[in-house]
Amino acid sequence: MKWTDTLRVAEALYDKFPDIDPEKIRFTDLHKWVLELDGFDDEPNRSGEKILEAIQAAWIEEAR
């Protein structure tokens, strides 16, 4: 998985953190959690606010 695999990342976050409300997370936590996902293989510095926002939005949709 890469930063641009927004939907896959969101699904993996939902599976790993089912009790977390994605609407109330900080981007610093989101960044850390993405890096810790099994199968995630991208450079930490390749993410930015837009990518994190897209992942958060996809995670919110997945949680609904």
C-alpha positions as MATLAB code, in Angstrom:
seq = 'MKWTDTLRVAEALYDKFPDIDPEKIRFTDLHKWVLELDGFDDEPNRSGEKILEAIQAAWIEEAR';
ca = [
       0.000    0.000    0.000;
       1.070    3.534   -0.762;
      -0.213    6.906    0.437;
      -2.254    7.221   -2.743;
      -4.137    3.962   -2.068;
      -6.665    5.982   -0.110;
      -9.494    3.453   -0.011;
      -7.272    0.487    0.858;
      -5.579    2.487    3.609;
      -8.953    3.583    4.998;
     -10.249    0.005    5.002;
      -7.126   -1.201    6.788;
      -7.449    1.565    9.390;
     -11.088    0.690    9.959;
     -10.158   -2.964   10.479;
      -7.249   -2.184   12.805;
      -8.949    0.574   14.824;
     -12.683   -0.262   14.866;
     -13.345    1.773   18.028;
     -11.728    4.995   16.780;
     -13.987    7.771   15.507;
     -12.217    8.955   12.336;
     -13.977   12.311   12.544;
     -12.109   13.142   15.756;
      -8.549   12.124   14.919;
      -5.490   14.322   14.616;
      -3.442   14.156   11.445;
      -0.316   13.399   13.477;
      -2.008   10.262   14.831;
      -3.397    9.343   11.420;
       0.053    9.641    9.849;
       1.577    7.400   12.537;
      -1.188    4.790   12.264;
      -0.897    4.576    8.471;
       2.843    3.971    8.753;
       2.152    1.126   11.209;
      -0.304   -0.708    8.930;
       0.648   -4.184    7.748;
       1.412   -3.994    4.058;
       2.060   -0.251    4.018;
       5.252    0.463    2.122;
       5.829    4.101    1.278;
       8.071    6.908    2.425;
       6.802    8.720    5.545;
       7.469   12.131    4.021;
       5.410   11.463    0.876;
       2.163   12.304    2.629;
       0.674   15.739    3.032;
      -2.439   17.373    4.343;
      -4.458   16.616    1.190;
      -3.581   12.917    1.283;
      -4.364   12.669    4.992;
      -7.684   14.463    4.436;
      -8.562   12.009    1.660;
      -7.688    9.030    3.854;
      -9.730   10.466    6.730;
     -12.736   11.068    4.459;
     -12.549    7.518    3.104;
     -12.247    6.139    6.652;
     -15.328    8.120    7.706;
     -17.266    6.617    4.800;
     -15.992    3.134    5.651;
     -17.095    3.584    9.273;
     -20.655    4.444    8.192;
];
